[in-house]
Amino acid sequence: LARLAAGLSKEELTTVFETIRGDAGGTNGAARLLLGSGKWRIVDRQVLEEYLEPLAMRGLGHPRAVSRTLALTALGEIKGPKTVQLLCRVLTSDISIEELPEGKKSEPYGIARIDGRSYPLDEKVSDQAYAALLLAKQKNRDCLPRIQHLAETATGEEWKVLQQALKLLEQSR
């Protein structure tokens, strides 16, 4: 997928997104393509607006944490009202995580890693804590009460990330 994605033009990407509409398997691939491969950077803004939410929802509800991390990271980089809305939904646990089918539970972890980048928060903190940090980096103070609530019971790395988010929001006053 990564090699294939590298050569696609923005017009070809648009065709891919239009073709897979409504197909669960295709939507998984399109979500990895748009968010995981960073192709959101080259598609037209109108195309991004049209496909961001459904493809992000696919990534954010994926049973593998690495796929959710890729989606979260992309949303943190894309920025904008729609990404804030999606990150807030993660922060409030308003997105259902799919159950991994029994036959796929033993698949190698690395198959979903398509971009070669390192994500320091991989599987060390919850999606909610990562979303809190990304929202704080965007100076979104609307999420402050929820982050404070999460921080009250957090421990370890989770607590550190939430404290970092709170500090960023404090500095953004």
N, C-alpha and C positions, 0 to 999 in steps of 0.2 A: 504494500500500500504506500509506504513512504517513497519508494522509487517511482511508482506510478504518479503519485501526487506531485512530485517535484517538477514534472514536465507539463502539468496541466495549466492552460491559460485561464484567465478569469472567465472567459466565455465558456470554456469547457467545464469549469467548475459549476457554473450556473446550470448548464445542461445536466450535470450529474445530480445536483440538488433537485431539479425539476423531475428527473426520472425516478428518483427513489422515494418521492413523496408517498407516505403511507405504507412503505415496505419496512418492516421492523429490522431485518438484517441490513438492508441498504441504509437505513437511518443510522444504525450503529457505525457503519463505515463512513457515512457522510459526517457524522459528529466528530469522529477521529480526524477526518480530513480537514474539516473547518476549524475545529478547536485544537486538537492534538498536534496537527501538522502546522498550525499557524496560518492556514490559508485565508483566515478572516482578514489578514493584512492586505490581500490583493483583490478580493472580490469587491464589486461595486457596493457602496454604502446601502443602496436600495435592496440589493440581494442579501446583504448581511442583516438588515432589518427584518426582511421577510423570513429568513431561515434561522436566525439566531435562537429565538425562543424554543421552537420545537427540537432543534438539534442539541441545544444546551440542556433541555429537559431530559433528553435521551442520555447524555453524558452524565448529568447530575444524579440520575436514577440508576446508573449502571451498577451491577452487583460487585464489580471489582473496584477497589479503592483507587487504584492507579488511574482508571478511566475518569473517575470523579475528580481526582486531583488535576488531571489535564484540563477538564472542563472548567474547574474553578480558577485555575491559573490563567486560562485564556480570558475568562470573564473579568478577572482583575486587571488584565492588560487592555482589554477592549474599552472599558469604561463607558459610561452613559446611563441614561435613565433605565433602559431595559436591563442592563447588566446589574444595576443596583437592585432592581426589583427581584431578579433571579437570585442574587446573593442574599437578599433579605429572606427569601423563601427557604434557602438552605439554613440560614441562621436560626429560623424559627421551626426548623424540622418539618417544613410543609411540602417536602418532596419525598415520595415513596421510593425506597431503594428496592430494586428488583431482587428476587431470590435467584441465586445462581443454580442452574439446573444440575441435578445430581451427577450426571455424566461429565460435567465440565469442571467440577471442583478440584480435580487434580491437574488441570492444565498448568503449564509453567507460567509463573507470574509475569515474566518478561515479554510475553507475546503482545501485550497492549502498549508497551513502551516503544513508540515509533519515532520520537524526535531526538533521542540521544541526550536530552538535557537531564540535569539532576534536579530533583525537587527535595529540598531539605526537610520538608514536613511530611513526606510520604509516610503514611500509616503511623505517624507518631502522635498525631492529634486528630480530633474529629473533623468532619467536614464543616461543622458549625464553627469551630475555633478558627479554621482556615478562612472561612467566609467572613468572620468577624475581623480578622486581620486585613483582608482585602478591602472590606468596607471602610475600615479605619484609614487605610492608605488613601482612599478616595475622599476622606474627611466627611464621611456620612455620619453625622451626629444623631440621626433618627434612630440608629441602632444601639445607641449608648445604653439604655436601660436593659436591653436583652443581653448585651455583652457583660454588663455588671452582674446580672443574674447568673449567667453561666460561670463567671469567675468566682462567685461565692462558693461553689462546690467543686471547682476544678482542682486538680492536683498535677504535679509533675510538669511535663512538657506542655500539656493543655493549659495549665495555669500560666506558665511563662508566656505563651502566645497570646492569651487573653489579656495579660498585663501589658504586653507590648501594644496591643490594639487600644487599650484604655489610655496608655501614655500618648499614643499618636493622636487620639481624639482630644485629650487634654491640651496638647500642644497646638491643636488646630483652632482653639478658641479665638 
